Amino acid sequence: MNQKTKNLRNGIAALLLVSGLTVGAAVFKANGQDKPETKPARSSAGGRDPFRKYEPPRPPAPKKSTVVSPPTVQERIEQYKAQKQTAMMARVAAPKPTTAFLLSEVQVVGISRSPRGYAAIVEATPIKLAYVIYPGEKFYDGQLVAIEDNRLVFRRETVFSNGKRERSVELKALRQASVADAFAGAKATPANTSAVEPEKKPEDKAAGKPE
């Protein structure tokens, strides 16, 4: 009788233990379901906020390009002398002295007709020398395209810091002076004569002055 009572008590204790474990697991599960779900915070480094209006990415701002300033007139004349010396040593045609001057440094003092067609007399204002030029004559920042009755047509080339080159048309009107006045006011030399070594006047040669 005592053994049966003891077994019964052990069975009841085991049943209560299992029941307690079952109830505890159910309560723990219920508590886990009731806990609100937390979403991982969205990183500000990547991803788009769904509550914000979409804005397309802005294109990168273009780099500012500036006009390349030409060298000084003295530097350009020195460059011309070096190019001329190199051409003489290589026995090739030397560049014209007009290649040392900017279009802005040139004034049209006369236009005439020659066996080669129209010719123009221009004065390089930095050195006060005049040259006879023809279509195709090159300058430091451009080229003579055509000679008309009272103006010259040039093609100017502008160089920018990013390497871009822009070409435009530039017109230069005849200065208010006749061709005779132009020859009297400034001695015109052929465009293939050095800009720093003007030809001697005939009277200088007749007087026996040194070359």
C-alpha positions in Angstrom: 0.0 0.0 0.0 2.8 2.4 0.8 4.6 1.5 -2.4 1.5 2.3 -4.5 1.0 5.6 -2.7 4.6 6.5 -3.3 4.4 5.7 -7.0 1.2 7.7 -7.3 2.8 10.7 -5.7 5.8 10.5 -8.1 3.5 10.2 -11.1 1.5 13.3 -9.9 4.8 15.3 -9.4 6.1 14.3 -12.8 2.7 15.3 -14.4 2.8 18.7 -12.6 6.4 19.3 -13.8 5.5 18.6 -17.4 2.5 20.8 -17.2 4.5 23.6 -15.7 7.1 23.4 -18.5 4.4 23.4 -21.1 2.7 26.4 -19.7 6.0 28.3 -19.4 6.9 27.6 -23.0 3.5 28.8 -24.1 3.8 32.0 -22.1 7.3 32.7 -23.4 6.1 32.2 -27.0 3.1 34.5 -26.5 5.3 37.2 -25.0 7.6 36.9 -28.1 4.7 37.4 -30.5 3.4 40.4 -28.6 6.7 42.2 -28.8 6.6 44.8 -31.6 8.8 44.1 -34.6 11.7 46.6 -35.0 12.9 47.4 -38.5 16.6 47.9 -39.1 17.5 51.5 -39.4 18.1 52.6 -43.0 21.6 53.7 -43.6 21.8 57.2 -44.8 24.8 56.3 -46.9 22.8 54.2 -49.3 19.3 53.7 -50.4 16.5 56.2 -51.1 13.9 57.4 -48.6 10.6 56.0 -49.8 8.7 59.0 -48.2 10.8 61.6 -50.1 10.1 62.8 -53.6 12.6 61.4 -56.2 15.1 63.9 -57.4 17.4 62.9 -60.3 21.1 63.3 -59.6 22.5 66.6 -60.8 25.1 66.5 -63.6 28.6 67.5 -62.6 29.3 71.2 -63.1 31.3 71.9 -66.2 34.9 73.0 -65.7 35.4 76.6 -66.3 37.7 77.2 -69.3 39.6 80.5 -69.8 41.3 82.0 -72.8 45.0 81.4 -72.9 46.8 84.7 -72.9 49.5 85.1 -75.6 53.1 85.8 -74.7 54.4 89.4 -74.7 55.4 90.9 -78.0 59.0 90.7 -77.1 58.7 87.0 -76.3 56.9 86.4 -79.6 59.7 88.3 -81.5 62.3 86.1 -79.8 60.4 83.0 -80.8 60.2 84.2 -84.4 64.0 84.8 -84.4 64.6 81.3 -83.1 62.3 79.8 -85.7 64.0 81.8 -88.5 67.4 80.6 -87.3 66.3 77.0 -87.2 64.8 77.3 -90.7 68.0 78.8 -92.1 70.1 75.9 -90.6 67.6 73.4 -92.1 67.6 75.2 -95.4 63.8 75.6 -95.5 61.6 78.6 -96.0 61.7 80.8 -92.9 58.4 82.0 -91.3 57.1 85.4 -92.1 57.6 88.2 -89.5 53.9 88.7 -89.4 53.6 85.4 -87.5 55.0 87.3 -84.4 52.1 89.7 -84.2 48.5 89.5 -83.0 45.6 90.6 -85.2 44.8 93.2 -82.6 48.3 94.7 -83.1 47.8 95.2 -86.8 46.3 98.3 -88.6 45.3 98.4 -92.3 47.0 101.4 -93.8 46.5 100.7 -97.5 45.0 98.4 -100.1 46.3 98.2 -103.7 46.3 95.9 -106.7 49.5 94.1 -107.8 50.4 91.5 -110.4 49.6 88.9 -107.8 46.2 90.3 -107.1 45.1 92.5 -104.3 47.7 93.4 -101.7 47.4 95.1 -98.4 49.8 97.3 -96.4 49.5 96.7 -92.7 51.4 98.3 -89.8 52.6 96.3 -86.8 51.9 98.9 -84.1 54.3 97.5 -81.5 57.4 98.2 -83.7 55.9 100.8 -86.0 56.8 98.8 -89.2 54.6 98.2 -92.2 54.4 95.1 -94.3 52.9 94.2 -97.7 50.7 91.1 -97.2 48.6 88.8 -99.4 45.7 86.4 -98.8 47.0 83.4 -96.8 49.4 85.5 -94.7 49.6 84.0 -91.2 49.7 85.9 -87.9 50.2 84.7 -84.3 46.5 84.2 -83.7 45.0 84.1 -87.1 45.3 84.3 -90.9 44.4 86.7 -93.7 41.6 85.1 -95.7 40.6 87.8 -98.2 41.3 91.4 -99.3 38.3 93.5 -100.3 38.1 97.1 -101.6 38.2 98.7 -98.2 38.7 96.0 -95.6 40.6 92.8 -94.8 38.9 89.5 -93.8 40.8 87.5 -91.1 40.1 84.2 -89.5 40.9 84.5 -85.8 41.8 81.4 -83.6 41.2 81.6 -79.9 42.8 78.9 -77.6 41.3 77.9 -74.3 42.9 76.4 -71.2 41.2 73.0 -71.8 42.8 72.7 -75.3 39.7 73.8 -77.2 40.2 76.1 -80.2 37.5 78.4 -81.5 37.6 80.1 -84.9 35.8 83.3 -85.8 35.8 85.9 -88.6 37.3 89.3 -87.9 37.1 92.3 -90.3 39.5 95.1 -90.3 38.6 98.3 -92.1 41.0 100.4 -94.0 42.5 103.2 -91.8 41.4 106.7 -92.9 44.4 107.4 -95.0 45.3 107.1 -98.7 47.9 104.7 -100.0 50.3 107.6 -100.7 50.0 108.8 -97.1 50.5 105.3 -95.8 53.8 105.0 -97.7 54.9 108.4 -96.5 54.0 107.8 -92.9 55.3 104.2 -92.6 57.9 102.4 -94.7 56.3 99.2 -96.0 58.5 96.1 -96.2 57.7 92.7 -97.8 56.2 90.3 -95.4 59.2 88.0 -95.7 61.6 90.7 -94.3 62.6 90.4 -90.7 60.5 92.4 -88.2 63.6 93.7 -86.4 65.9 94.2 -89.4 64.1 96.7 -91.8 65.6 97.3 -95.2 67.9 100.3 -95.7 66.6 103.2 -97.6 68.1 103.8 -101.1 69.5 107.1 -100.0 71.3 105.4 -97.1 73.0 103.0 -99.5 74.0 105.8 -101.9 75.6 107.7 -99.0 77.8 104.7 -98.2 76.3 103.9 -94.8 77.3 100.5 -93.3 75.0 97.6 -93.9 
